[in-house]
Amino acid sequence: MKPKVIIGIIAIVGFTSLLMYNFGNSISTYVNFEQAEGMNGAHVVGKWDNTKDYGFSMESKRFSFFMEDQDGNVRRVVYPKPKPNNFEQADQLVVIGEMEDGVFYANDMLMKCPSKYNNVDASQFEQAKAG
Protein backbone atom coordinates (compact mmCIF):
# COMPACT_ATOMS: atom_id res chain seq x y z
CA MET A 1 0.00 0.00 0.00
CA LYS A 2 1.04 3.55 -0.59
CA PRO A 3 2.07 5.63 2.45
CA LYS A 4 -0.65 8.23 1.70
CA VAL A 5 -3.38 5.58 1.90
CA ILE A 6 -2.04 4.24 5.21
CA ILE A 7 -1.87 7.77 6.68
CA GLY A 8 -5.42 8.45 5.43
CA ILE A 9 -6.77 5.27 7.04
CA ILE A 10 -5.02 6.05 10.35
CA ALA A 11 -6.42 9.60 10.28
CA ILE A 12 -9.97 8.36 9.62
CA VAL A 13 -9.75 5.74 12.40
CA GLY A 14 -8.31 8.33 14.81
CA PHE A 15 -10.98 10.91 13.99
CA THR A 16 -13.79 8.34 14.31
CA SER A 17 -12.43 7.14 17.67
CA LEU A 18 -12.24 10.70 18.98
CA LEU A 19 -15.77 11.43 17.75
CA MET A 20 -17.19 8.32 19.45
CA TYR A 21 -15.34 9.10 22.70
CA ASN A 22 -16.73 12.65 22.82
CA PHE A 23 -20.23 11.46 21.93
CA GLY A 24 -20.12 8.90 24.75
CA ASN A 25 -19.13 11.60 27.24
CA SER A 26 -21.93 13.91 26.14
CA ILE A 27 -24.66 11.33 26.76
CA SER A 28 -25.81 11.52 30.34
CA THR A 29 -28.54 9.95 32.37
CA TYR A 30 -30.66 11.60 34.98
CA VAL A 31 -29.49 11.17 38.57
CA ASN A 32 -30.71 12.27 41.98
CA PHE A 33 -28.84 14.74 44.20
CA GLU A 34 -27.02 11.99 46.10
CA GLN A 35 -25.75 10.37 42.89
CA ALA A 36 -24.72 13.78 41.52
CA GLU A 37 -22.06 14.15 44.24
CA GLY A 38 -18.67 14.06 42.53
CA MET A 39 -20.08 14.14 38.98
CA ASN A 40 -19.40 16.88 36.45
CA GLY A 41 -22.37 17.80 34.28
CA ALA A 42 -24.93 15.82 36.27
CA HIS A 43 -28.57 16.12 35.12
CA VAL A 44 -30.98 16.17 38.07
CA VAL A 45 -34.75 16.10 37.46
CA GLY A 46 -37.14 17.45 40.04
CA LYS A 47 -39.59 20.14 40.97
CA TRP A 48 -39.28 23.49 42.66
CA ASP A 49 -39.94 23.44 46.42
CA ASN A 50 -42.03 26.59 46.74
CA THR A 51 -42.27 26.27 50.55
CA LYS A 52 -38.67 27.49 50.92
CA ASP A 53 -37.03 30.83 50.16
CA TYR A 54 -35.89 31.63 46.63
CA GLY A 55 -34.67 34.70 44.80
CA PHE A 56 -31.98 36.54 42.90
CA SER A 57 -29.03 37.96 44.81
CA MET A 58 -27.83 41.31 43.49
CA GLU A 59 -24.50 40.87 45.32
CA SER A 60 -23.59 37.48 43.84
CA LYS A 61 -25.68 37.92 40.65
CA ARG A 62 -27.14 34.42 41.11
CA PHE A 63 -30.62 32.96 41.43
CA SER A 64 -31.07 30.34 44.15
CA PHE A 65 -33.97 28.09 45.07
CA PHE A 66 -34.70 24.70 46.60
CA MET A 67 -35.55 21.72 44.45
CA GLU A 68 -36.87 18.26 45.30
CA ASP A 69 -35.51 15.46 43.11
CA GLN A 70 -37.53 12.43 42.07
CA ASP A 71 -36.39 10.50 45.17
CA GLY A 72 -37.58 13.21 47.57
CA ASN A 73 -34.14 14.73 48.33
CA VAL A 74 -34.32 18.51 48.70
CA ARG A 75 -31.24 20.60 47.98
CA ARG A 76 -30.45 24.23 47.39
CA VAL A 77 -29.73 25.03 43.74
CA VAL A 78 -27.61 28.02 42.72
CA TYR A 79 -28.02 29.22 39.13
CA PRO A 80 -25.64 31.92 37.77
CA LYS A 81 -28.34 33.75 35.81
CA PRO A 82 -31.54 35.62 36.63
CA LYS A 83 -34.72 33.68 37.34
CA PRO A 84 -36.25 32.38 34.08
CA ASN A 85 -39.57 34.00 33.13
CA ASN A 86 -41.71 30.86 33.39
CA PHE A 87 -39.98 29.37 36.45
CA GLU A 88 -43.10 29.40 38.67
CA GLN A 89 -45.24 27.68 36.01
CA ALA A 90 -42.82 24.80 35.37
CA ASP A 91 -44.09 21.29 36.17
CA GLN A 92 -40.60 19.87 36.14
CA LEU A 93 -37.04 21.19 36.21
CA VAL A 94 -33.80 19.71 34.95
CA VAL A 95 -30.69 21.28 36.41
CA ILE A 96 -27.30 20.54 34.90
CA GLY A 97 -24.17 21.08 36.97
CA GLU A 98 -22.23 19.85 40.00
CA MET A 99 -22.93 19.13 43.67
CA GLU A 100 -20.56 20.82 46.10
CA ASP A 101 -20.95 20.65 49.90
CA GLY A 102 -24.65 19.83 49.69
CA VAL A 103 -25.43 22.65 47.24
CA PHE A 104 -26.08 22.02 43.55
CA TYR A 105 -24.39 24.59 41.31
CA ALA A 106 -26.30 24.59 38.03
CA ASN A 107 -24.69 25.75 34.81
CA ASP A 108 -27.90 25.30 32.88
CA MET A 109 -31.58 24.76 33.63
CA LEU A 110 -34.39 23.32 31.52
CA MET A 111 -38.06 23.72 32.36
CA LYS A 112 -41.02 21.59 31.37
CA CYS A 113 -44.11 23.74 31.46
CA PRO A 114 -47.69 22.44 31.35
CA SER A 115 -49.09 21.99 27.88
CA LYS A 116 -52.10 24.01 26.83
CA TYR A 117 -53.40 20.79 25.22
CA ASN A 118 -53.47 18.69 28.43
CA ASN A 119 -57.05 19.63 29.30
CA VAL A 120 -58.57 19.15 25.86
CA ASP A 121 -61.19 16.39 25.92
CA ALA A 122 -61.56 13.86 23.09
CA SER A 123 -64.55 15.59 21.43
CA GLN A 124 -62.68 18.90 21.19
CA PHE A 125 -59.68 17.04 19.77
CA GLU A 126 -61.80 15.34 17.11
CA GLN A 127 -63.45 18.67 16.19
CA ALA A 128 -60.07 20.35 15.87
CA LYS A 129 -58.75 17.47 13.79
CA ALA A 130 -61.77 17.55 11.46
CA GLY A 131 -61.11 21.21 10.82
N, C-alpha and C positions, 0 to 999 in steps of 0.2 A: 504494500500500500504506500501511497505517497504521503510524505510528512504533513502536507496541508490537510489531507483527509483525516489523519489521526488527530491532529490538533483540533480540527472542527468537531470531531466526535467527542473528544474530551471536553471541549467548551460546552457543547450541548448537554452532555451528561452533568457537568458541574452546575450549569445554569438551572437545569431541571431539578437537581437535588436541592439547590438553594431555594428555589421557588416552593417546593414541597415542604421544606423545613419551616419557612416563614408562614406558609398557609396553615400548617399544623399548630404553630404557636398562636395564630390569630383566632382559631376556633376555641371558644370557651364555653363552659357549661355554667349553669346557674348554681350558686352555692348559698349557704346561709352565712350569718355573720361569724359564727364559730369557725367554719371551714375557710372563711376568707382570711383569717389570721395567717400572715406570712406569705400571702399570694400577691402578686402584682397583677393588676388589671382584672380583679375579681368582679363578677357580675352578681349582684345580690338583688333578688326580687322581693318586694314587700309592699306595705302600704304605710302611708303617713299616719303617725300617732298624733292626732289632733288634741289629745288631752294634755300634752306637754308643750312647753314654750318653743317658739320658733321665731325666726326673724333674720334680717340682714344687719350685719354689724358694719357701721360706717368706718370704724377704726381698722378692722382687719379686711374690710371689703369682701366679706364672705357671708353666705346664707347658711344657716344651720337649722336643723330640725331633727326630730326623732322619728325613726322608722322601725316598724315591726316586720321581721322577715317571715317567711312562710312557716317556720318552725316555732314562731312566737317569741323569738329573741328580739328585744328592743335595744337599739343602739343610737347614739347621736351620730348624725351625718353632717359633715361640713363640706359645702359646695362652694368653689371659688368664684361664683358668679352671682348676680342678683337672682331673686326668686323668679322662676318661670311664671308666665302669665296665667296659665291654666293649672297651676300646682294644686289648688284647693279642690278642683273638680276631678282630679285623676283618680281612677279606680285602683291603679297599680303603678308602682314605681320600679324602675331598674336603675340602680346606682352602680357605676363602674369606677373602681379605684382600689385603695388599699386600707386595711385595718391597721391602726397604730394605737397602742395603749387603750383599747376599748372604744376608740372613736374611728368611724369610717370616713376617710378622706376621699370624696368622690371627685374624679376628674370630669366625669360626664354623667348626665342623668336623662333617662328616657321616661316618658309618661304615657300610660294607656288611659285615655279618657273614655267615658261612656259613649256608646254609639247612639246617634239620634234614631237609628233603626231598631233598637232593642225592644221598644214598646209597640211596634207595629203588629197588629194581629193579622191572621192569615187572610181574612177577607180584604183588608186594605192592601196587602201585598199582592193579591190576585188582581185587584182593580188597577193598581199601579202597573203591574206587568202587562195587563191587557191594553193599557194606554188609553 
